[in-house]
């Protein structure tokens, strides 16, 4: 039963990893940008959440839409200024700029907020509430809620990319930038919209991480970016639903590893990542459904 | 190189437009002066110079990776850490840490082989994060081994009882030898056939591949050399700190090491041998000026690196070279147009025969 419990917890945490991963996957799919600052931006979103709650005293769930909007605005502005300037100059420059951004954010957060970790919604009853299945399996409502949220976010993204006006523009620009430009779509604006959406998902991921455990300045690179990348690779590059598959596989691998020995948790996840990288480099879901 | 036709006899090919005699003598004088430093300056300054030489070695290796082979690795801290442990482990069994430096260099190179196999097919961004994951994994594995200190680290035995001033001087010489060898190795590698292969790949990978250039083998060689260099630097670090601390914050496996080497290279000039030297000097000046403000030096460096990456892509040295055409370590070729002389303005490109370029 302990193993069944571990697998169930792993599947549920996979939803959180899918939230980490879908922004990374979206930016890569649309702009061919690997955003090395991805994890640190999620941590920034978490700290913005801490700030919003401290100022307005609103419940943590209400703070999610506020932070999503704020991060989307930051994403659009960052894309139109710094990231666009980097993309124009090539992939190497983009990597250098996002890596620089990552180091600046991480160290900046440490200067302003110290290295201490902070939780979101500490003391709220739903954070710790859970229900039991049988005698040995306990499922936290929060984990289940985040998993459902991840599915809703992915579903929403897929619908948006498939049917909305900007969704179609994003796919058109991702397919052929020049042709879309010739048809009258300003690809820079479309990139900005895509970045805003990606940053919105990053905001949700950051707040969820803050509710599940805690956030700290080094979390962005130590955990979020690397786990997001593992989930993207396991699931398949550029596939939206692949990130959910990848997240779940990563989560289950970590849970099984932790069940064998608590210090094997992260290593077990990396082992599966490497296995997929070597055996099936196109990922488990080879054909993407969107982006 | 094909035989020149009679009418081409006027064309001369050299490594540089300027004579490298004076710069070679200059470089030699600088190295000799650096070797004599311990007789002239105090331990405190020497200690700072040791840190500078470690960064210089790392930056030279990162420049080889990113600037010449297009391999943007964010996982070089793995080899730095492995190098530190390859000095620590033999020292725990009675081998002097100075000899351990050789083990660190060779050991890191050997470890690079399986790691390369895992990331070889990835490009740019995915290569960058994958190397980062590998570095994180290497750290987690090393931390599992409790006999070498597990997650807390271990002091370095074998050097206790030495006079601190002598130890600092010896560490400095070791760091200097490692840095000079690193620059020398990269310089001669780039002047060899491999350098030509790397230039061909950088200019047009597909064309190089179809001309029979073994792209994978050249990249593998660069990856191994860079790992060896970072391993040697890690060995020096273990001796300098008299111990090894793992962990991602402040330890040998911290990504900050890669940030420091990358920023130094980008500021100095990516893809030039001189760039890392200039970048390391800028780095050390900034770090020493801002040292009382915690990690602010890294934030300032990051901002400067981003600005340079966007507005002056060739870095400080590249910009100087563009304007004054100076190269201390020429790795390319200069084709002399008929009648062109030293000191005269460069002949327009279309006047130069292109078949030998």
Contacts between the chains, C-beta under 8 A, distances in Angstrom:
chain1	res1	chain2	res2	distance
A	28	B	125	7.3
A	33	B	125	7.3
A	34	B	124	7.1
A	34	B	125	2.5
A	34	B	126	6.5
A	34	B	128	6.6
A	34	B	129	6.5
A	36	B	74	7.0
A	36	B	125	7.7
A	36	B	128	6.5
A	36	B	129	6.9
A	82	B	306	7.5
A	82	B	310	7.9
A	85	B	310	5.2
A	86	B	309	7.3
A	86	B	310	6.4
A	89	B	309	7.6
A	89	B	310	6.5
A	89	B	313	6.6
A	91	B	124	5.0
A	91	B	125	6.9
A	92	B	66	7.3
A	92	B	70	7.4
A	92	B	72	6.6
A	92	B	124	7.2
A	92	B	270	8.0
A	93	B	309	5.1
A	93	B	310	6.8
A	93	B	313	6.8
A	94	B	125	7.7
A	95	B	72	5.1
A	95	B	124	6.4
A	95	B	125	5.9
A	95	B	128	5.7
A	96	B	72	7.7
A	96	B	262	7.2
A	96	B	266	5.8
A	96	B	305	6.8
A	96	B	306	7.4
A	96	B	309	4.5
A	97	B	306	5.3
A	97	B	309	5.7
A	97	B	310	6.9
A	99	B	74	6.5
A	99	B	128	7.4
A	99	B	259	7.2
A	99	B	262	6.7
A	100	B	263	7.3
A	100	B	302	4.3
A	100	B	303	7.5
A	100	B	305	5.0
A	100	B	306	4.4
A	100	B	309	7.2
A	101	B	302	7.6
A	101	B	306	7.1
A	103	B	255	7.8
A	103	B	256	7.3
A	103	B	259	4.4
A	103	B	263	7.9
A	103	B	298	6.1
A	103	B	299	7.7
A	103	B	302	4.8
A	104	B	298	8.0
A	104	B	299	5.2
A	104	B	302	4.2
A	104	B	303	6.4
A	104	B	306	7.8
A	107	B	295	4.1
A	107	B	296	7.7
A	107	B	298	5.1
A	107	B	299	5.1
A	107	B	302	7.7
A	108	B	299	5.8
A	110	B	294	7.8
A	110	B	295	6.2
A	111	B	294	6.4
A	111	B	295	6.5
A	111	B	296	6.8
A	111	B	299	7.4
A	115	B	249	7.3
A	218	B	248	6.6
A	218	B	249	5.8
A	221	B	132	7.6
A	221	B	248	7.9
A	221	B	255	5.9
A	222	B	136	7.4
A	222	B	248	5.5
A	225	B	129	6.9
A	225	B	132	7.6
A	226	B	129	7.2
A	226	B	132	6.4
A	226	B	133	5.3
A	226	B	136	5.9
A	229	B	129	4.4
A	229	B	130	7.5
A	229	B	132	7.9
A	229	B	133	6.5
A	230	B	133	6.7
A	233	B	126	7.7
A	233	B	130	7.9
A	237	B	126	7.9
A	263	B	143	8.0
A	263	B	144	6.5
A	266	B	136	7.7
A	266	B	140	5.9
A	267	B	137	6.7
A	267	B	140	5.0
A	267	B	141	7.0
A	267	B	144	7.9
A	270	B	133	6.2
A	270	B	136	7.3
A	270	B	137	4.6
A	270	B	140	7.5
A	273	B	133	6.7
A	274	B	118	6.0
A	274	B	137	7.8
A	277	B	118	6.4
A	277	B	130	7.2
A	278	B	118	6.6
A	281	B	121	6.6
